[in-house]
Amino acid sequence: MADNLLDMAVRQLGTSGIDALRGALGLPEDQGEAAVNTGVSSVLAGMLNKGESKTGLTSMFNRVTESTGLDLSALPDILRDSSQMGSLLETGGNMADSIFGSKAGDVGGVLGSSLGVGGDKGSSLLKIAAPIVMSLMGKLVKGKGLDVGGLAGLLFAQKSHIKGHLPDGLLKTIGVHDFEDLGQHLESHGHAEPQTSRPHHKKVEKKRGGFAKWFWPLLIALAVLYTLNMCSKKEQMEESPGEGVLDEEIITEEPDTTPPGAAPQQDGEQAGTMGATADEDLGSSMEQYLGNTSRDPNREFRLRIEFQQDSAEVTSASAPDVQALATILTKNPELTIAIEGHTSSDGDENRNKALSQQRADAVKQMLVEKGIDESRITSMGMGSAKPLADNATEAGKQQNRRISVRVVKFE
């Protein structure tokens, strides 16, 4: 049975929380629960509407995963303390703006009218309801290990629960013509619950046996190669006593072709290689990672791939990292991944985020064309939200511009 966030909010707030909310808004005694239902349902409707676009859904996923700190059992004390209440309203206002944009004020007015109070009280209700919804949803997403597709399914499952609780005029205010149109594209985007299946014990044991068969011979071969390499370097140093051999990575920088006086390119205009340095082997790194039972769930693997300037069109004559990734996915049918596009902080963030989404989608399509089921791949445009280095330097910006792969599920 799908989670009902409306019921969860009412249960977790309890009588004391609902009474505190009613008192803070100056509502009659019999309107406390109605206010919770109206506010929570309106926030969920806004999220369903925003989730229609991939960038909107990704933005909400980032916001939701960062919003697990609100303790609903402490809400009565927060609402009765003016300083804590002010902080909650500020946080909730930012959340409401991220969901409804410039229409947040109008939505507050609709809520106020539906409860027979002024627009200011309606806006306050919206700003309180937003963190409640985000916190509940964030805990579900983290607890169930949902990705962006899982969030889409969780959101769509709320549609049947909020019907009948939305205030008159809300859908028109947020630009939705009919309730049935609300979040209609989310139904096919993902599932609220992670996909599960019966354990394949025999299959896993077979794979572990295969891993053990080639791991030790490979390790011995690498040790032999390393010894031969050291011997070769020693001979070279003995033959050329005046020269030293440096075990450092050689980094070749392309010449700066920007005309004198011209403005630097934005992230959307960047071309060239995005991803791993030349000495990284994506295939070997991921194989070792998957074979490690204590692997870091947040590790990302960078792909070497080239795009045209200001475009998601791949220019690489070949994409060995994409092929290596396809091979790993084929060998491990229980593996699901997320492809993430990243930029530096240069340029317009909305433009960078859209382009990073397009480039992540392009890599996903390449994998699909190699026979990988698209349901096993989530593509996300992160923009500059997850920097690896300081954007204050050109070297840091270049490091932040990347396409990365993250393991979502591997059993």
N, C-alpha and C positions, 0 to 999 in steps of 0.2 A: 504494500500500500504506500502510495506517494506521501511524502511529508507535507503537512498542511501548516504553512507558516502563520496563517491567521489564527488558528487554534493554538499554535505554540506560543504566539505573542500573548494571547489572553491568559493562557495557563501560567506562563512564567512571570507575567506581571502580577497576577493574583489580585485579590481584592484591594490590598494596600496600595499596590502600584497603580491600579485603575483609579482609585479614589484620589491619589496624589496627582495624577494627570488631570482628572476632572477639576480638582481644586486649583491647579496652576492655570487652567484655561478659563476658570470661572463658569463652569457649566452646571446645569441642574443635576441633582443627585442621580437621576435615572438615565443620564446621557454619557456616563463614563465609558461603558463598554462599546456603545455605539461610536464614540469618538475614536477608540482604538481600532475598531473594525474599519471605519472610514479612512483613517490616516494610513494604516498599514496597507489596505487594499489599494489606495491611491498611489502609494510608493511602488507597490508591485506592478501596477498598471503602467507606471512610467518606465520601470525597468523592462517590462515586456516590450514596450514600444521602442525603447532605445536599443534593445537587443536585436532588432531587425537588421541592423548593419553589423558587419564583422568588426569594424573598428569600435562601434559602440559596445558590443558584447565583450570584446577584449578589454576595453576600458573598465567595464563593470567588474570583470573577473579580477583585474588588478586591485580595484577598490575593495571588493568583497574580501579577498584574501588578506587584506591589511586591516579588516574591521571586525576583530574578534574580542576586543578589549572591554566592551561594555557589559557590565554585570547587571542583568535586569533585576535581580533581587535587591540591588542597591538603588534602583531608580527612585523609590519614594524619598529617600534621603537627598538624592541629587535634586529632585524637583522642589524640595522644600528649602534648599540652600541657594541663596541668590547667586553666589560666585560660581558654584558648580552648575547651576542652571544656565548661567550665561555661557560657560564653556561648552555645555551640551548643545545649546542653540547655535553657537558658532560652528561647531563641528557638523551638526545636522544641516545647517545652511549650506555649507560647502558640498555636502553629499547631495542635497536637493538640487543645487545648481548643476552638479555633474550628471544628474539624471534628467532634469527637465530643462536645463539651460536657461535661456531668457524668459521662459514661461513659468518659472518657479513661483514668481509673485502672483501670477494669474491663478495658478493651481491653489495657492494658499487662499485666495479670495473665494474660489469655488468651495473649498472645504469649510471656510467660515460661514458662507451662505447656507450650506447644507445643515449646519448645526445651529443656525440662528444666532451666530456671534459675528463680530467684525472680522475684516480681512486680516488684521494683525493677529488675532487669536487663531485664525485658520493657518496662517503662515507658521505660527509657533507649533501648532499640531504637526504640520508637515516636517518641521525641523526636529521634532522629537521622534516622530515615526520613522524617519529615514535611518538614524543610527540603530533603532530597534531591529528593523528589517535587515540592515547590513550585518549586524552582529549575529543574528540568528542564521542568516544565509552563509556567512563566513565560517561559522562553526560546523555547519553541515558540509560545506565544500571541503574543508580540511579534514573533518572526521571521516568522510567517505572517500577521500582521495580523488575528488572530481576534477576534471580538466575543464577547458572552455566549453566543450561539447556537453559535458555533464551539467555545467551551470545552465546551459540552454534548456536542457531537459527538465531540470529542477524548476526553472522559471515557468516553462510552459505548463507544468503540472499545477501551478498555482492558479491558472486561469479559471478553472471550474470552481475554485474555492472563493474567489473574490467577486464572482458574478452575483449581483444583487446587493453588494456593499458599496459600489462606486457612487459617488455623489452625482447628481444631475449636472450635465455640462462639462464633466471632466474630460471625456473622450474628445469632445469637440475642441476643448482648450488645447489638448496635446496633439491635435491634428489627426485623430482616428475617426473615421466615418461611422463605423459599426463595431460592436463588441467582438463579433466573429473575426474581424480583421486584426484584432489586437494580438501581436506576437505570432502571427500565423506561420511565419517562416522558421520559427524556433522549433517547431514540431519535428522537422526533418534534420535539424542541425545536430541534435545529440539526444542523449538519454539521461534522465535524472540519476539513475543508479548505475554504478560501474558494471560493465558486462562481466558476468561470472559464468563459470562452467564447472563441470565435475573435474576433480583433480586428475591429471594425466600422469600418475606416478611412474608407470613403466616408461613413458616417453622421456620424463625428466631424468630417470636413472640411466637411460640409454645415452642421453646427451652428456651427462656427467662422465660416464665411462669413456665416451669419445674424446672429451676434453682432456681427460687424464692420459689417454693413449698418445696424443701428439704433444702435450705440454712439456713433458720431460725431455723427449728428443729435441724439441725446439730449443729449450733452455740450454741443453748441452751444445747444440750447434751454434747458438749465439756466443756461448763462452769460448768456443774454438775460434770463431771469427774475431772476437775481441782480442784473443791472444795473438793471432796472426797479425792483426792490425797493429798492436803494440810492438811486435817484433819488426814489422815493416818500418814503423816510425823510428825505432831505435837504430836500424840500419841506415835510415836516411840521415839521422843526426850524426852518426859516426862518419858517414861519407862527406857531410857538409858541416864541419865543426863550427863554422862561423854563422850558421843559420839555425833558428829554432822553429819547431813545429807547434803551432798554436791550436789547442783544442777548443776553439770558439766558433760560434755560428757566424757565417758570413752573410751580412745583410746588404742587399743591393737596393739602393734607392733610385726610383725613376726620377729623371730631371723634371724640374718645375717648369711647366709649359704655360703658366698663367702670364698673360701680357703684363708689362710694367704698368702699375697703377690700377690694374683691374681688381675687382672685389673677389675675395676667395669664394669658391663654390660652396653651395649649401649641400647638405647631406643628400637631398634628392637629386643633385647633379653629379654625385660621385660615381665614378666608374672604377674599373680595375678589380683586383682580387679582394674578396671579402672572406675572412676566415683564418684558417690555420696557417702557421708558418711552415716553411718547406720541410722541416725535419719531423713534423708530426704525421703519424700514420693513423688515420681515423679508424680503419678496419681493425688493426691490432689493438688500439687503445680501447675501443668499444668491446672487443672480444674479452679482453682482460677485465674490463669493468663488469660485464655481465657474469663473468665467472667468479666474481668476488661477492660473497654473501653479505659482507658488511659495507657494501658500496654506498656512496654519498648520493641520496635521492635528488639533490639539487645540482649535481655536476652537469655542465654543458660541454658539448663537443662542437668545435668550430669546423665549418665546411669551407673548403677552398672552391670558390665559384666566382665567375665574373659576369657583370651586367653592363649593359650600355648606360651611358649617362642619362640620369633622370628617367630611368626606364626599368621595367622588370624583365626585359628581354635578355636572356643568357647569351653571352658572346663567346664563352669557352668552347674551343674546338672539341674538347672532351671534359668530362666532369668525373674524375676518378673517385672523389669522395662520395658523390651521389651514387655511383655504381657500387662502391664498397658498402654504403648504407643499405642499398637495395639487397645486396647479398646477405647481409646480417639479418635483415627483416625476413628474407626468404628462409634462412636457416632456423629462425626463431619465430614461428608463427604465433606464439603467445605474446610477443613483444609489441607494445604500442608506444608511439613517440610523439613529441611536439616539435615542430619546426618553428623557430622564432627568428624574426627579422629585427635587427637593432640598428640604431643610428647614433651619432653624436648629438650634442645639444645645439649644433649650428642650425640656422634656418628656422622656418616655420614648423612648429611641432606637429600640427595637424597634417601638413604636407608630408613631413618625414614619416609620421605614423602610417599614413595611407600607403606610401611607397614601400615601407618595410613590410606591410601586410601583403602587398602585391608580390614582392620578391619571395616571401615565405610561401605564398600560394604557388608561385612558379616552381619552387623546389618540390613542393608536394605533388604537383602535376607530373613532374619528371619521374618521381617514384611510382606514381600510379601507372604511367606509361610503361614502366618496367615490370608491371604485374602485381604491384603491392595494393592490397585492398585499401581504399581511401578511408574506410572507417577506423583504420589503425593509425591514422596520421592526423594530427591537429596542427593547423598553421595559424600563427599569431604574429601580428605586427606590434612590436613593443615600443617603437619609436626610440626615445632616449631614456626610457624608464628604468633600464637595468644596465647602467654603465659598468665597465670593468676597470676603467682607468679615469684619471682626472681629465675632464673636458677643457681644462685651461691650457693644455699643451696640444700641439699638432700630433705628436706621437700618441697621446692618450685618445684623441679623437679618432685616429685611424684604428686604434685597437677596439674602440667601441663600435665602429661600423663593421657589422658581422652578420652572418647567418649561422645560427647554432642549432644543435639537436639536443633534446633532453628526453630521457627515458621516463615515460609516464607510468607504464605497468609492465612488469616482467615476472612471470611465475615459473 
